[in-house]
Amino acid sequence: MGGEIQLVDLVKRFGSATAVDGINVTVPGGKFFSLLGPSGCGKTTTLRMVAGFEHPTAGEVRLDGVDMAGTPPNKRNVNTVFQSYALFPHLKVYDNVAFGLRRARVDRTQVRERVHATLEQVQLTALASRKPGQLSGGQQQRVALARALVLKPAVLLLDEPLGALDAKLRRQLQVELKALQEEVGVTFLYVTHDQEEAITMSDQVAVMNRGRVEQVGTPRQMYEEPATTFVADFLGVSNLMEARATGPSGAGAALDLGTGVVVQALGGNVAARGAVKALIRPERVQIEPAGTTGPNRLPAMITRSVYLGNGTRVLMHLVTGTTIVALVSNPDVDPAGEWPPGAAVTCHLPATALRVLSGPPAAAPAAPGA
């Protein structure tokens, strides 16, 4: 299939600042792979090194096993779609898409066939005679994609191409973009700071922080099995509680959450001992009537309920002094009426949903280069 990218001990420094700090990542050919992280984590700098716009300070950028470090951007079998789209405003859609083929002196008949086929793929055939100023933001994004795909690159690089669109259109195009990638079979390397985009579209995700890769995995693995506190906190909403791992508990670990409250955790680094973080996602937290007893159940008090439309976010103050968030699907009864502020409840933290995370939390990014 081709289109495999290997980043080997990749480093990029700008003066005394290190933007990319020795990352090792393999992007399988034909997959949708996202680099996810906050501004300044090094993800865009990494993308620019793959494109050839930046030269690595050290390490290798391999495309299908060949180191591309000395190859200029126009000689690499990759193409880039930017957030700004960079369309030619004076050219029609057809001519924007055909531009690269004409520069490469492709036969006129081939140009016509390939442009029409690509416009059909992105559902723009009926708009071929319009100019970019006559198109919506989503349609302009499709033109930029078509212009890149018509050259048949082995890899398509996408630098936050949905960032300028409104939320509703962005969600719609997330689905369309993934469907398009599966149809054309080209490797997509996508840069974003939006966790929803990464989870929705990607086959694999690499979370970056301070120029390094914290974890690589499928969206499900990253969300349900985060390896570090940074990944847990950045990818989705998390309840992270201070805890002390005091020993084994069955197949898991016994965690002291404070004031002698001990719970069992079956996920994460259950072999850790001493100070750790206990992680549980809000949708896994259960609210039960006050006085309910049993393993992993703590007395709690409701502090606030927030209606979200598709659910209700309930904030609780645990007997340990920690505030925790539960996400509850909307029942027939209004949760705000069932759990008003000050109501006593029992908070159930299922052992199968609790994960042990050891090590210090990752600090906020400081290096230049997004």
Secondary structure as a PSIPRED ss2 file (coil, helix, strand):
# PSIPRED VFORMAT (PSIPRED V4.0)

   1 M C   1.000  0.000  0.000
   2 G C   1.000  0.000  0.000
   3 G C   1.000  0.000  0.000
   4 E C   1.000  0.000  0.000
   5 I E   0.000  0.000  1.000
   6 Q E   0.000  0.000  1.000
   7 L E   0.000  0.000  1.000
   8 V E   0.000  0.000  1.000
   9 D E   0.000  0.000  1.000
  10 L E   0.000  0.000  1.000
  11 V E   0.000  0.000  1.000
  12 K E   0.000  0.000  1.000
  13 R E   0.000  0.000  1.000
  14 F E   0.000  0.000  1.000
  15 G C   1.000  0.000  0.000
  16 S C   1.000  0.000  0.000
  17 A E   0.000  0.000  1.000
  18 T E   0.000  0.000  1.000
  19 A E   0.000  0.000  1.000
  20 V E   0.000  0.000  1.000
  21 D E   0.000  0.000  1.000
  22 G E   0.000  0.000  1.000
  23 I E   0.000  0.000  1.000
  24 N E   0.000  0.000  1.000
  25 V E   0.000  0.000  1.000
  26 T E   0.000  0.000  1.000
  27 V E   0.000  0.000  1.000
  28 P C   1.000  0.000  0.000
  29 G C   1.000  0.000  0.000
  30 G C   1.000  0.000  0.000
  31 K C   1.000  0.000  0.000
  32 F E   0.000  0.000  1.000
  33 F E   0.000  0.000  1.000
  34 S E   0.000  0.000  1.000
  35 L E   0.000  0.000  1.000
  36 L E   0.000  0.000  1.000
  37 G C   1.000  0.000  0.000
  38 P C   1.000  0.000  0.000
  39 S C   1.000  0.000  0.000
  40 G C   1.000  0.000  0.000
  41 C C   1.000  0.000  0.000
  42 G C   1.000  0.000  0.000
  43 K H   0.000  1.000  0.000
  44 T H   0.000  1.000  0.000
  45 T H   0.000  1.000  0.000
  46 T H   0.000  1.000  0.000
  47 L H   0.000  1.000  0.000
  48 R H   0.000  1.000  0.000
  49 M H   0.000  1.000  0.000
  50 V H   0.000  1.000  0.000
  51 A H   0.000  1.000  0.000
  52 G C   1.000  0.000  0.000
  53 F C   1.000  0.000  0.000
  54 E C   1.000  0.000  0.000
  55 H C   1.000  0.000  0.000
  56 P C   1.000  0.000  0.000
  57 T C   1.000  0.000  0.000
  58 A E   0.000  0.000  1.000
  59 G E   0.000  0.000  1.000
  60 E E   0.000  0.000  1.000
  61 V E   0.000  0.000  1.000
  62 R E   0.000  0.000  1.000
  63 L E   0.000  0.000  1.000
  64 D C   1.000  0.000  0.000
  65 G C   1.000  0.000  0.000
  66 V E   0.000  0.000  1.000
  67 D E   0.000  0.000  1.000
  68 M C   1.000  0.000  0.000
  69 A C   1.000  0.000  0.000
  70 G C   1.000  0.000  0.000
  71 T C   1.000  0.000  0.000
  72 P C   1.000  0.000  0.000
  73 P H   0.000  1.000  0.000
  74 N H   0.000  1.000  0.000
  75 K H   0.000  1.000  0.000
  76 R C   1.000  0.000  0.000
  77 N C   1.000  0.000  0.000
  78 V E   0.000  0.000  1.000
  79 N E   0.000  0.000  1.000
  80 T E   0.000  0.000  1.000
  81 V E   0.000  0.000  1.000
  82 F E   0.000  0.000  1.000
  83 Q C   1.000  0.000  0.000
  84 S C   1.000  0.000  0.000
  85 Y C   1.000  0.000  0.000
  86 A C   1.000  0.000  0.000
  87 L C   1.000  0.000  0.000
  88 F C   1.000  0.000  0.000
  89 P C   1.000  0.000  0.000
  90 H C   1.000  0.000  0.000
  91 L C   1.000  0.000  0.000
  92 K C   1.000  0.000  0.000
  93 V H   0.000  1.000  0.000
  94 Y H   0.000  1.000  0.000
  95 D H   0.000  1.000  0.000
  96 N H   0.000  1.000  0.000
  97 V H   0.000  1.000  0.000
  98 A H   0.000  1.000  0.000
  99 F H   0.000  1.000  0.000
 100 G H   0.000  1.000  0.000
 101 L H   0.000  1.000  0.000
 102 R H   0.000  1.000  0.000
 103 R H   0.000  1.000  0.000
 104 A C   1.000  0.000  0.000
 105 R C   1.000  0.000  0.000
 106 V C   1.000  0.000  0.000
 107 D C   1.000  0.000  0.000
 108 R H   0.000  1.000  0.000
 109 T H   0.000  1.000  0.000
 110 Q H   0.000  1.000  0.000
 111 V H   0.000  1.000  0.000
 112 R H   0.000  1.000  0.000
 113 E H   0.000  1.000  0.000
 114 R H   0.000  1.000  0.000
 115 V H   0.000  1.000  0.000
 116 H H   0.000  1.000  0.000
 117 A H   0.000  1.000  0.000
 118 T H   0.000  1.000  0.000
 119 L H   0.000  1.000  0.000
 120 E H   0.000  1.000  0.000
 121 Q H   0.000  1.000  0.000
 122 V C   1.000  0.000  0.000
 123 Q C   1.000  0.000  0.000
 124 L C   1.000  0.000  0.000
 125 T H   0.000  1.000  0.000
 126 A H   0.000  1.000  0.000
 127 L H   0.000  1.000  0.000
 128 A C   1.000  0.000  0.000
 129 S C   1.000  0.000  0.000
 130 R C   1.000  0.000  0.000
 131 K C   1.000  0.000  0.000
 132 P H   0.000  1.000  0.000
 133 G H   0.000  1.000  0.000
 134 Q H   0.000  1.000  0.000
 135 L C   1.000  0.000  0.000
 136 S C   1.000  0.000  0.000
 137 G H   0.000  1.000  0.000
 138 G H   0.000  1.000  0.000
 139 Q H   0.000  1.000  0.000
 140 Q H   0.000  1.000  0.000
 141 Q H   0.000  1.000  0.000
 142 R H   0.000  1.000  0.000
 143 V H   0.000  1.000  0.000
 144 A H   0.000  1.000  0.000
 145 L H   0.000  1.000  0.000
 146 A H   0.000  1.000  0.000
 147 R H   0.000  1.000  0.000
 148 A H   0.000  1.000  0.000
 149 L H   0.000  1.000  0.000
 150 V C   1.000  0.000  0.000
 151 L C   1.000  0.000  0.000
 152 K C   1.000  0.000  0.000
 153 P C   1.000  0.000  0.000
 154 A C   1.000  0.000  0.000
 155 V E   0.000  0.000  1.000
 156 L E   0.000  0.000  1.000
 157 L E   0.000  0.000  1.000
 158 L E   0.000  0.000  1.000
 159 D E   0.000  0.000  1.000
 160 E C   1.000  0.000  0.000
 161 P C   1.000  0.000  0.000
 162 L C   1.000  0.000  0.000
 163 G C   1.000  0.000  0.000
 164 A C   1.000  0.000  0.000
 165 L C   1.000  0.000  0.000
 166 D C   1.000  0.000  0.000
 167 A H   0.000  1.000  0.000
 168 K H   0.000  1.000  0.000
 169 L H   0.000  1.000  0.000
 170 R H   0.000  1.000  0.000
 171 R H   0.000  1.000  0.000
 172 Q H   0.000  1.000  0.000
 173 L H   0.000  1.000  0.000
 174 Q H   0.000  1.000  0.000
 175 V H   0.000  1.000  0.000
 176 E H   0.000  1.000  0.000
 177 L H   0.000  1.000  0.000
 178 K H   0.000  1.000  0.000
 179 A H   0.000  1.000  0.000
 180 L H   0.000  1.000  0.000
 181 Q H   0.000  1.000  0.000
 182 E H   0.000  1.000  0.000
 183 E H   0.000  1.000  0.000
 184 V H   0.000  1.000  0.000
 185 G C   1.000  0.000  0.000
 186 V C   1.000  0.000  0.000
 187 T E   0.000  0.000  1.000
 188 F E   0.000  0.000  1.000
 189 L E   0.000  0.000  1.000
 190 Y E   0.000  0.000  1.000
 191 V E   0.000  0.000  1.000
 192 T E   0.000  0.000  1.000
 193 H C   1.000  0.000  0.000
 194 D C   1.000  0.000  0.000
 195 Q H   0.000  1.000  0.000
 196 E H   0.000  1.000  0.000
 197 E H   0.000  1.000  0.000
 198 A H   0.000  1.000  0.000
 199 I H   0.000  1.000  0.000
 200 T H   0.000  1.000  0.000
 201 M H   0.000  1.000  0.000
 202 S C   1.000  0.000  0.000
 203 D C   1.000  0.000  0.000
 204 Q E   0.000  0.000  1.000
 205 V E   0.000  0.000  1.000
 206 A E   0.000  0.000  1.000
 207 V E   0.000  0.000  1.000
 208 M E   0.000  0.000  1.000
 209 N E   0.000  0.000  1.000
 210 R C   1.000  0.000  0.000
 211 G C   1.000  0.000  0.000
 212 R E   0.000  0.000  1.000
 213 V E   0.000  0.000  1.000
 214 E E   0.000  0.000  1.000
 215 Q E   0.000  0.000  1.000
 216 V E   0.000  0.000  1.000
 217 G E   0.000  0.000  1.000
 218 T C   1.000  0.000  0.000
 219 P H   0.000  1.000  0.000
 220 R H   0.000  1.000  0.000
 221 Q H   0.000  1.000  0.000
 222 M H   0.000  1.000  0.000
 223 Y H   0.000  1.000  0.000
 224 E H   0.000  1.000  0.000
 225 E C   1.000  0.000  0.000
 226 P C   1.000  0.000  0.000
 227 A C   1.000  0.000  0.000
 228 T C   1.000  0.000  0.000
 229 T H   0.000  1.000  0.000
 230 F H   0.000  1.000  0.000
 231 V H   0.000  1.000  0.000
 232 A H   0.000  1.000  0.000
 233 D H   0.000  1.000  0.000
 234 F H   0.000  1.000  0.000
 235 L C   1.000  0.000  0.000
 236 G C   1.000  0.000  0.000
 237 V C   1.000  0.000  0.000
 238 S C   1.000  0.000  0.000
 239 N E   0.000  0.000  1.000
 240 L E   0.000  0.000  1.000
 241 M E   0.000  0.000  1.000
 242 E E   0.000  0.000  1.000
 243 A E   0.000  0.000  1.000
 244 R E   0.000  0.000  1.000
 245 A E   0.000  0.000  1.000
 246 T E   0.000  0.000  1.000
 247 G E   0.000  0.000  1.000
 248 P E   0.000  0.000  1.000
 249 S E   0.000  0.000  1.000
 250 G C   1.000  0.000  0.000
 251 A C   1.000  0.000  0.000
 252 G E   0.000  0.000  1.000
 253 A E   0.000  0.000  1.000
 254 A E   0.000  0.000  1.000
 255 L E   0.000  0.000  1.000
 256 D E   0.000  0.000  1.000
 257 L C   1.000  0.000  0.000
 258 G C   1.000  0.000  0.000
 259 T C   1.000  0.000  0.000
 260 G C   1.000  0.000  0.000
 261 V C   1.000  0.000  0.000
 262 V E   0.000  0.000  1.000
 263 V E   0.000  0.000  1.000
 264 Q E   0.000  0.000  1.000
 265 A E   0.000  0.000  1.000
 266 L C   1.000  0.000  0.000
 267 G E   0.000  0.000  1.000
 268 G E   0.000  0.000  1.000
 269 N C   1.000  0.000  0.000
 270 V C   1.000  0.000  0.000
 271 A C   1.000  0.000  0.000
 272 A C   1.000  0.000  0.000
 273 R C   1.000  0.000  0.000
 274 G E   0.000  0.000  1.000
 275 A E   0.000  0.000  1.000
 276 V E   0.000  0.000  1.000
 277 K E   0.000  0.000  1.000
 278 A E   0.000  0.000  1.000
 279 L E   0.000  0.000  1.000
 280 I E   0.000  0.000  1.000
 281 R C   1.000  0.000  0.000
 282 P H   0.000  1.000  0.000
 283 E H   0.000  1.000  0.000
 284 R H   0.000  1.000  0.000
 285 V C   1.000  0.000  0.000
 286 Q E   0.000  0.000  1.000
 287 I E   0.000  0.000  1.000
 288 E E   0.000  0.000  1.000
 289 P E   0.000  0.000  1.000
 290 A C   1.000  0.000  0.000
 291 G C   1.000  0.000  0.000
 292 T C   1.000  0.000  0.000
 293 T C   1.000  0.000  0.000
 294 G C   1.000  0.000  0.000
 295 P C   1.000  0.000  0.000
 296 N C   1.000  0.000  0.000
 297 R E   0.000  0.000  1.000
 298 L E   0.000  0.000  1.000
 299 P E   0.000  0.000  1.000
 300 A E   0.000  0.000  1.000
 301 M E   0.000  0.000  1.000
 302 I E   0.000  0.000  1.000
 303 T E   0.000  0.000  1.000
 304 R E   0.000  0.000  1.000
 305 S E   0.000  0.000  1.000
 306 V E   0.000  0.000  1.000
 307 Y E   0.000  0.000  1.000
 308 L C   1.000  0.000  0.000
 309 G C   1.000  0.000  0.000
 310 N C   1.000  0.000  0.000
 311 G C   1.000  0.000  0.000
 312 T E   0.000  0.000  1.000
 313 R E   0.000  0.000  1.000
 314 V E   0.000  0.000  1.000
 315 L E   0.000  0.000  1.000
 316 M E   0.000  0.000  1.000
 317 H E   0.000  0.000  1.000
 318 L E   0.000  0.000  1.000
 319 V C   1.000  0.000  0.000
 320 T C   1.000  0.000  0.000
 321 G C   1.000  0.000  0.000
 322 T C   1.000  0.000  0.000
 323 T E   0.000  0.000  1.000
 324 I E   0.000  0.000  1.000
 325 V E   0.000  0.000  1.000
 326 A E   0.000  0.000  1.000
 327 L E   0.000  0.000  1.000
 328 V E   0.000  0.000  1.000
 329 S C   1.000  0.000  0.000
 330 N C   1.000  0.000  0.000
 331 P C   1.000  0.000  0.000
 332 D C   1.000  0.000  0.000
 333 V C   1.000  0.000  0.000
 334 D C   1.000  0.000  0.000
 335 P H   0.000  1.000  0.000
 336 A H   0.000  1.000  0.000
 337 G H   0.000  1.000  0.000
 338 E H   0.000  1.000  0.000
 339 W C   1.000  0.000  0.000
 340 P C   1.000  0.000  0.000
 341 P C   1.000  0.000  0.000
 342 G C   1.000  0.000  0.000
 343 A C   1.000  0.000  0.000
 344 A E   0.000  0.000  1.000
 345 V E   0.000  0.000  1.000
 346 T E   0.000  0.000  1.000
 347 C E   0.000  0.000  1.000
 348 H E   0.000  0.000  1.000
 349 L C   1.000  0.000  0.000
 350 P C   1.000  0.000  0.000
 351 A C   1.000  0.000  0.000
 352 T C   1.000  0.000  0.000
 353 A C   1.000  0.000  0.000
 354 L C   1.000  0.000  0.000
 355 R E   0.000  0.000  1.000
 356 V E   0.000  0.000  1.000
 357 L E   0.000  0.000  1.000
 358 S C   1.000  0.000  0.000
 359 G C   1.000  0.000  0.000
 360 P C   1.000  0.000  0.000
 361 P C   1.000  0.000  0.000
 362 A C   1.000  0.000  0.000
 363 A C   1.000  0.000  0.000
 364 A C   1.000  0.000  0.000
 365 P C   1.000  0.000  0.000
 366 A C   1.000  0.000  0.000
 367 A C   1.000  0.000  0.000
 368 P C   1.000  0.000  0.000
 369 G C   1.000  0.000  0.000
 370 A C   1.000  0.000  0.000
